[in-house]
Amino acid sequence: MTGEGSGPAPRGRTTRWWPLGATAAVTAVLAGLPWAARHRLPGRLATHWSGGGTPDGSLPLWAASLVPAGVWLLVALTTGVRPRRTTAAAHPWRAIALAPTGAVLVGAQVSVVRVNLDHTDWHQARQPVLTVVLLGALAVAAGVTAWRLTPRPAAAPATAAPAPELPEGERLVWFSRTANPWLGLLAAVAALVAAVALIALAAGLAEPAALWPVCAVSAVTSLAGATFSSVRAKVSEAGLEVSFGPLHRPARRWAPAAIESARAEHRLPSQVGGWGYRVSGLGTTVMLRAGDCLVIRPRGRRSDFAVSVDDAERGAALLNALRARAHAD
């Protein structure tokens, strides 16, 4: 009774409470740092700088304390929402999102307080351009550290779907396709913005220097959204092909002999770190909608590749049958 009841409990309590403690600590630093130095700060603090390091925005002391803390709490609460059935270990993406966010907010708050110290007017505060570079490096370091230190779930056992008997001389092909309407809508809106910008450029309604960046960014966004808003999985004698977009480009392919096993598995965006092309402790997942996924274990690899498509169980079974036939030959 003593051996079984006392072992796992402390680790469970630590897993449950450390995010709350870290959130509270970062909130205290963000909100308390300006108040701790208030006797050496002006009534309003410079909080935004132009490209030359000259301040062009300010906040009163109370707002300079509460706004960063509020942003941090909002991010922490948003990333903390998850399905009840999942565990903390299934969410490495939460720490990977919170660590760089907290590091940047704390670093920015320290910088704001430092450059405002001993000034009587916020216009006198100067922010070195190097600060932005340092904050970016701090965010990258915090994200990488969180990725390396956060425990991730082990990949699910590669339990293959049952392989059906394939009739001799017959060629079987399986197709399945999934689309994300939100990404499609984003692509359409971005294309509209790019078209309006081009018309404005042609008509001379605005300066080209202002419209060209809008046109370029919108065009790239539209192309990316249209390409990755849909995915198609095809299983044939050539193996598995996973292609993107209406032109089925780009595409990834695996021959039957290059696949160790195939199975169907139910996955959620919260388990793999969100929507899109995700890399997590479960391997690589193309997540365009929650639900069944076709999951393969490439030969010689320790991680899986999954794609969210309908009728995944039938595709996995056919892929296993083709794999068995390839090994028999």
KACOR-V874475 format. One record per residue. N is the residue number from 1. RES is the residue in one small letter. PHI is phi in radians with two decimals (999 if undefined). PSI is psi in whole degrees, 0 to 359 (999 if undefined). D_LAST is the distance of its C-alpha to the last C-alpha in Angstrom with 2 decimals. Layout:
n=(N & N)
res=(RES & RES)
phi=(PHI & PHI)
psi=(PSI & PSI)
d_last=(D_LAST & D_LAST)
This chain:
n=(1 & 2 & 3 & 4 & 5 & 6 & 7 & 8 & 9 & 10 & 11 & 12 & 13 & 14 & 15 & 16 & 17 & 18 & 19 & 20 & 21 & 22 & 23 & 24 & 25 & 26 & 27 & 28 & 29 & 30 & 31 & 32 & 33 & 34 & 35 & 36 & 37 & 38 & 39 & 40 & 41 & 42 & 43 & 44 & 45 & 46 & 47 & 48 & 49 & 50 & 51 & 52 & 53 & 54 & 55 & 56 & 57 & 58 & 59 & 60 & 61 & 62 & 63 & 64 & 65 & 66 & 67 & 68 & 69 & 70 & 71 & 72 & 73 & 74 & 75 & 76 & 77 & 78 & 79 & 80 & 81 & 82 & 83 & 84 & 85 & 86 & 87 & 88 & 89 & 90 & 91 & 92 & 93 & 94 & 95 & 96 & 97 & 98 & 99 & 100 & 101 & 102 & 103 & 104 & 105 & 106 & 107 & 108 & 109 & 110 & 111 & 112 & 113 & 114 & 115 & 116 & 117 & 118 & 119 & 120 & 121 & 122 & 123 & 124 & 125 & 126 & 127 & 128 & 129 & 130 & 131 & 132 & 133 & 134 & 135 & 136 & 137 & 138 & 139 & 140 & 141 & 142 & 143 & 144 & 145 & 146 & 147 & 148 & 149 & 150 & 151 & 152 & 153 & 154 & 155 & 156 & 157 & 158 & 159 & 160 & 161 & 162 & 163 & 164 & 165 & 166 & 167 & 168 & 169 & 170 & 171 & 172 & 173 & 174 & 175 & 176 & 177 & 178 & 179 & 180 & 181 & 182 & 183 & 184 & 185 & 186 & 187 & 188 & 189 & 190 & 191 & 192 & 193 & 194 & 195 & 196 & 197 & 198 & 199 & 200 & 201 & 202 & 203 & 204 & 205 & 206 & 207 & 208 & 209 & 210 & 211 & 212 & 213 & 214 & 215 & 216 & 217 & 218 & 219 & 220 & 221 & 222 & 223 & 224 & 225 & 226 & 227 & 228 & 229 & 230 & 231 & 232 & 233 & 234 & 235 & 236 & 237 & 238 & 239 & 240 & 241 & 242 & 243 & 244 & 245 & 246 & 247 & 248 & 249 & 250 & 251 & 252 & 253 & 254 & 255 & 256 & 257 & 258 & 259 & 260 & 261 & 262 & 263 & 264 & 265 & 266 & 267 & 268 & 269 & 270 & 271 & 272 & 273 & 274 & 275 & 276 & 277 & 278 & 279 & 280 & 281 & 282 & 283 & 284 & 285 & 286 & 287 & 288 & 289 & 290 & 291 & 292 & 293 & 294 & 295 & 296 & 297 & 298 & 299 & 300 & 301 & 302 & 303 & 304 & 305 & 306 & 307 & 308 & 309 & 310 & 311 & 312 & 313 & 314 & 315 & 316 & 317 & 318 & 319 & 320 & 321 & 322 & 323 & 324 & 325 & 326 & 327 & 328 & 329)
res=(m & t & g & e & g & s & g & p & a & p & r & g & r & t & t & r & w & w & p & l & g & a & t & a & a & v & t & a & v & l & a & g & l & p & w & a & a & r & h & r & l & p & g & r & l & a & t & h & w & s & g & g & g & t & p & d & g & s & l & p & l & w & a & a & s & l & v & p & a & g & v & w & l & l & v & a & l & t & t & g & v & r & p & r & r & t & t & a & a & a & h & p & w & r & a & i & a & l & a & p & t & g & a & v & l & v & g & a & q & v & s & v & v & r & v & n & l & d & h & t & d & w & h & q & a & r & q & p & v & l & t & v & v & l & l & g & a & l & a & v & a & a & g & v & t & a & w & r & l & t & p & r & p & a & a & a & p & a & t & a & a & p & a & p & e & l & p & e & g & e & r & l & v & w & f & s & r & t & a & n & p & w & l & g & l & l & a & a & v & a & a & l & v & a & a & v & a & l & i & a & l & a & a & g & l & a & e & p & a & a & l & w & p & v & c & a & v & s & a & v & t & s & l & a & g & a & t & f & s & s & v & r & a & k & v & s & e & a & g & l & e & v & s & f & g & p & l & h & r & p & a & r & r & w & a & p & a & a & i & e & s & a & r & a & e & h & r & l & p & s & q & v & g & g & w & g & y & r & v & s & g & l & g & t & t & v & m & l & r & a & g & d & c & l & v & i & r & p & r & g & r & r & s & d & f & a & v & s & v & d & d & a & e & r & g & a & a & l & l & n & a & l & r & a & r & a & h & a & d)
phi=(999 & -1.23 & -1.19 & -1.48 & -1.47 & -1.79 & -1.25 & -1.27 & -1.05 & -1.04 & -1.12 & -1.15 & -1.15 & -1.12 & -1.06 & -1.36 & -1.73 & -1.13 & -1.09 & -1.16 & -1.13 & -1.14 & -1.08 & -1.13 & -1.15 & -1.14 & -1.06 & -1.11 & -1.14 & -1.11 & -1.40 & -1.56 & -1.06 & -1.10 & -1.19 & -1.15 & -1.85 & -1.06 & -1.25 & -1.95 & -1.99 & -1.25 & -1.10 & -2.04 & -1.85 & -1.16 & -2.20 & -2.52 & -2.24 & -1.40 & -1.04 & -1.54 & 1.52 & -1.52 & -1.20 & -2.31 & -2.75 & -2.55 & -2.44 & -1.12 & -0.99 & -1.11 & -1.25 & -1.11 & -1.49 & -1.48 & -1.11 & -1.07 & -1.11 & -1.15 & -1.08 & -1.10 & -1.13 & -1.11 & -1.12 & -1.11 & -1.20 & -1.12 & -1.29 & -1.42 & -1.36 & -2.70 & -1.08 & -1.11 & -1.40 & -1.63 & -1.84 & -1.10 & -1.17 & -1.46 & -2.22 & -1.09 & -1.12 & -1.15 & -1.14 & -1.19 & -1.41 & -1.31 & -1.06 & -1.18 & -1.11 & -1.11 & -1.11 & -1.18 & -1.13 & -1.16 & -1.07 & -1.16 & -1.15 & -1.06 & -1.13 & -1.08 & -1.12 & -1.10 & -1.33 & -1.63 & -1.05 & 1.09 & -1.87 & -1.60 & -2.38 & -1.13 & -1.14 & -1.45 & -1.29 & -2.10 & -1.92 & -1.08 & -1.09 & -1.07 & -1.04 & -1.09 & -1.12 & -1.12 & -1.14 & -1.11 & -1.13 & -1.12 & -1.12 & -1.11 & -1.10 & -1.15 & -1.14 & -1.13 & -1.09 & -1.10 & -1.12 & -1.31 & -1.65 & -1.35 & -1.15 & -2.04 & -1.19 & -1.24 & -1.09 & -1.12 & -0.97 & -1.38 & -1.53 & -1.26 & -1.24 & -1.07 & -1.57 & -1.34 & -1.36 & -1.67 & -1.07 & -1.12 & 1.44 & -1.73 & -1.92 & -1.94 & -2.32 & -2.15 & -2.15 & -2.68 & -2.40 & -2.33 & -2.26 & -1.86 & -1.12 & -1.21 & -1.17 & -1.10 & -1.14 & -1.04 & -1.09 & -1.17 & -1.12 & -1.12 & -1.12 & -1.12 & -1.09 & -1.10 & -1.14 & -1.11 & -1.13 & -1.14 & -1.11 & -1.12 & -1.16 & -1.13 & -1.51 & 1.20 & -1.43 & -2.66 & -1.20 & -1.01 & -1.09 & -1.51 & -1.58 & -1.03 & -1.05 & -1.08 & -1.12 & -1.15 & -1.13 & -1.15 & -1.14 & -1.13 & -1.08 & -1.13 & -1.12 & -1.13 & -1.11 & -1.16 & -1.22 & -1.84 & -1.49 & -2.48 & -2.46 & -2.22 & -1.94 & -2.28 & -2.00 & -2.56 & -1.09 & -1.36 & 1.97 & -1.86 & -2.19 & -2.01 & -2.18 & -2.10 & 1.32 & -1.17 & -1.63 & 0.98 & -2.45 & -1.29 & -2.52 & -2.08 & -2.35 & -2.36 & -1.27 & -0.98 & -1.23 & -1.57 & -1.96 & -1.41 & -2.84 & -2.43 & -2.74 & -1.80 & -2.60 & -1.50 & -2.31 & -2.06 & -0.99 & -1.16 & -1.43 & -1.96 & 1.72 & 2.19 & -1.71 & 1.74 & -1.58 & -2.00 & -2.07 & -2.55 & -1.13 & -1.54 & 1.81 & -1.73 & -2.31 & -1.61 & -1.89 & -1.88 & -2.77 & -1.26 & 2.31 & -1.15 & -2.29 & -1.50 & -2.07 & -2.14 & -1.96 & -1.06 & -1.13 & 1.46 & -1.93 & -1.79 & -2.23 & -1.75 & -2.12 & -2.29 & -2.40 & -1.45 & -2.41 & -1.33 & 1.00 & -1.13 & -1.13 & -1.19 & -1.10 & -1.16 & -1.11 & -1.13 & -1.12 & -1.16 & -1.16 & -1.15 & -1.15 & -1.09 & -1.13 & -1.09 & -1.27 & -1.19 & -1.24)
psi=(317 & 324 & 323 & 331 & 338 & 347 & 295 & 340 & 311 & 319 & 323 & 319 & 322 & 315 & 326 & 324 & 341 & 325 & 323 & 319 & 318 & 319 & 316 & 321 & 315 & 319 & 317 & 319 & 314 & 316 & 327 & 336 & 311 & 323 & 326 & 330 & 18 & 332 & 346 & 11 & 153 & 171 & 324 & 143 & 135 & 126 & 355 & 139 & 148 & 181 & 330 & 7 & 6 & 131 & 138 & 15 & 148 & 164 & 149 & 163 & 316 & 321 & 323 & 336 & 315 & 329 & 308 & 321 & 321 & 320 & 317 & 315 & 323 & 316 & 317 & 318 & 321 & 315 & 343 & 348 & 124 & 159 & 146 & 331 & 351 & 157 & 169 & 326 & 340 & 4 & 58 & 334 & 336 & 312 & 323 & 331 & 320 & 323 & 307 & 327 & 312 & 320 & 317 & 317 & 316 & 316 & 319 & 321 & 318 & 318 & 318 & 314 & 319 & 315 & 344 & 352 & 136 & 23 & 145 & 343 & 135 & 339 & 343 & 346 & 132 & 132 & 118 & 141 & 332 & 339 & 320 & 318 & 318 & 320 & 321 & 317 & 323 & 319 & 317 & 316 & 319 & 319 & 317 & 318 & 316 & 321 & 321 & 327 & 338 & 128 & 137 & 151 & 144 & 149 & 145 & 148 & 137 & 75 & 109 & 147 & 147 & 133 & 126 & 165 & 127 & 124 & 141 & 136 & 354 & 143 & 123 & 140 & 138 & 132 & 147 & 145 & 144 & 141 & 147 & 109 & 332 & 320 & 323 & 320 & 319 & 317 & 320 & 316 & 317 & 322 & 321 & 318 & 317 & 320 & 318 & 321 & 320 & 319 & 318 & 324 & 316 & 325 & 354 & 33 & 346 & 169 & 134 & 327 & 332 & 328 & 329 & 315 & 320 & 316 & 316 & 314 & 319 & 320 & 317 & 318 & 318 & 317 & 315 & 317 & 317 & 324 & 317 & 16 & 350 & 153 & 144 & 135 & 133 & 127 & 124 & 188 & 338 & 349 & 216 & 133 & 125 & 116 & 159 & 148 & 175 & 336 & 2 & 41 & 137 & 174 & 150 & 142 & 145 & 128 & 156 & 321 & 344 & 3 & 128 & 320 & 162 & 146 & 167 & 142 & 141 & 124 & 152 & 153 & 326 & 338 & 335 & 2 & 12 & 199 & 157 & 208 & 102 & 144 & 123 & 189 & 343 & 1 & 209 & 131 & 129 & 100 & 100 & 343 & 149 & 148 & 211 & 141 & 144 & 119 & 129 & 152 & 102 & 145 & 134 & 2 & 153 & 2 & 162 & 164 & 130 & 148 & 133 & 101 & 159 & 159 & 37 & 329 & 319 & 320 & 320 & 319 & 316 & 321 & 321 & 323 & 318 & 324 & 317 & 319 & 320 & 321 & 328 & 324 & 999)
d_last=(55.70 & 56.71 & 53.38 & 51.33 & 53.89 & 54.72 & 51.46 & 49.61 & 52.74 & 53.99 & 50.66 & 50.48 & 54.02 & 53.29 & 50.25 & 52.42 & 55.55 & 54.62 & 53.84 & 57.27 & 58.99 & 57.37 & 58.24 & 61.82 & 62.20 & 61.10 & 63.33 & 66.27 & 65.86 & 65.58 & 68.54 & 70.69 & 70.53 & 72.82 & 75.24 & 75.43 & 76.52 & 78.56 & 81.86 & 80.59 & 78.94 & 80.50 & 80.88 & 77.92 & 74.89 & 73.16 & 69.57 & 68.28 & 68.66 & 68.37 & 66.57 & 69.55 & 69.84 & 72.79 & 72.73 & 72.65 & 72.09 & 73.53 & 73.58 & 76.24 & 75.69 & 74.65 & 72.05 & 70.70 & 70.12 & 68.78 & 66.60 & 64.03 & 64.10 & 63.54 & 60.60 & 59.04 & 59.60 & 58.13 & 54.93 & 54.79 & 55.32 & 52.78 & 49.99 & 51.08 & 50.29 & 47.04 & 45.68 & 47.11 & 43.82 & 42.58 & 43.72 & 45.25 & 42.23 & 40.15 & 42.48 & 42.32 & 43.08 & 46.57 & 47.61 & 45.99 & 48.12 & 51.28 & 51.42 & 51.78 & 53.97 & 56.32 & 56.40 & 57.34 & 59.95 & 61.56 & 61.51 & 63.03 & 65.67 & 66.64 & 66.92 & 69.07 & 71.43 & 71.67 & 72.63 & 75.17 & 76.95 & 80.67 & 80.88 & 83.46 & 81.68 & 77.98 & 78.39 & 78.89 & 75.43 & 73.09 & 69.34 & 67.63 & 64.69 & 62.77 & 62.74 & 60.07 & 57.81 & 58.44 & 57.66 & 54.35 & 53.44 & 54.57 & 52.33 & 49.25 & 50.09 & 50.66 & 47.39 & 45.35 & 47.24 & 46.62 & 42.88 & 42.73 & 45.01 & 44.11 & 41.73 & 38.62 & 36.51 & 33.37 & 30.16 & 29.28 & 26.85 & 23.30 & 23.04 & 20.02 & 20.69 & 19.39 & 16.16 & 16.87 & 15.03 & 13.69 & 14.98 & 12.91 & 13.95 & 15.75 & 15.76 & 17.39 & 19.42 & 21.64 & 24.73 & 27.46 & 30.47 & 33.33 & 36.62 & 39.50 & 42.79 & 44.84 & 42.93 & 43.23 & 46.96 & 47.30 & 45.71 & 48.10 & 51.16 & 50.31 & 49.87 & 53.26 & 54.89 & 53.51 & 54.79 & 58.22 & 58.41 & 57.65 & 60.33 & 62.79 & 62.05 & 62.56 & 65.80 & 67.09 & 67.63 & 66.80 & 66.41 & 63.11 & 62.83 & 62.64 & 60.32 & 57.69 & 56.25 & 56.16 & 54.43 & 51.83 & 51.02 & 50.85 & 48.57 & 46.11 & 46.27 & 45.69 & 42.69 & 41.10 & 41.92 & 40.52 & 37.28 & 36.59 & 38.16 & 34.98 & 31.27 & 28.32 & 24.86 & 22.08 & 18.61 & 16.30 & 12.85 & 14.24 & 14.86 & 18.43 & 21.47 & 24.92 & 27.77 & 31.53 & 34.50 & 35.12 & 33.53 & 30.32 & 31.17 & 30.51 & 26.89 & 24.33 & 20.57 & 17.53 & 13.90 & 11.68 & 10.40 & 14.18 & 15.27 & 15.94 & 17.38 & 19.25 & 22.42 & 25.66 & 28.87 & 32.53 & 34.13 & 37.61 & 38.98 & 41.19 & 38.23 & 36.66 & 39.91 & 40.63 & 39.33 & 37.11 & 34.57 & 35.26 & 34.30 & 35.31 & 34.54 & 31.83 & 30.03 & 30.03 & 30.94 & 31.66 & 34.50 & 36.15 & 37.04 & 37.18 & 34.88 & 31.20 & 28.76 & 25.02 & 24.22 & 21.15 & 20.87 & 19.31 & 17.52 & 20.26 & 23.03 & 25.66 & 26.69 & 25.39 & 25.48 & 26.97 & 28.20 & 30.76 & 29.64 & 30.22 & 27.80 & 25.81 & 24.56 & 22.78 & 21.22 & 20.03 & 18.58 & 16.62 & 15.41 & 14.27 & 12.44 & 10.62 & 10.04 & 8.72 & 6.25 & 5.29 & 5.42 & 3.80 & 0.00)
